[in-house]
Amino acid sequence: MGFTRKRFKMYCPSCGTEERNTSQFCRACGTDMRPLRTALQKPDAITVSATSAREEIGRAIATKIQTLKSASDLKKVAEEVLPEVEKFLESPAERRLRRLRAGVITSAVGLGVTVILLFGRVNIVPLAILGWSGGLLIFLIGLGVILNGLLFSLPKESVPDNTFDRHSLFANEQSSNNSLNNAEHFDPPSTLFSKSNPAEGFNAQYLTPPPSVTEHTTRQLKKNKEEPPKRITAELQ
């Protein structure tokens, strides 16, 4: 008889929202659900480690059998102990094969009994009905054993979590912020306006053009053009 893996409901430890999917974070508050999922999957890890335990138990039993001397003890071990030990030491694939074999044999026996009683000439009607019912029951039992071997013998594989890692995402965000801080600083567009009175328009420092090479020469020419020559002024006097 196999043990089926019970499906537990998982709730967020922060907000209590039930998590029906396999996402890494809570869909309501964003809490990391990996520690809770890891805690629920610990029995699977213990089951996987049972393979090495089977090997150690097999060696211990073989050593114990070698120490037996009487024929009665050997017979008792061969008839009672070894079959149970063999079932315990078998792998999940071997257990599945054994259940499928037993189910096929049982279903074949039940189907055969039903067919024989159905097409055979049975004069006693109650006996025929009883035989058909018994054969059908045996067939259904074998079918159940087959389904058990197909569905519940091998351990279920855990669904891989392909969501982004929050720590790596945070590290990438930090590196991006550091890169922006180390880059050249530019004044935002809001600094183009006067902070004291935005209605005044642009600040004067942004309206003043940069100094030019010909600026001093141009100013000197304008000054000379506005002032009359000194010689003409003296003659007029």
Summary of the structure (lengths in Angstrom):
residues: 237
radius of gyration: 45.4
end to end distance: 133.7
largest distance: 162.6
contacts: 492
relative contact order: 0.07
helix: 65%
strand: 3%
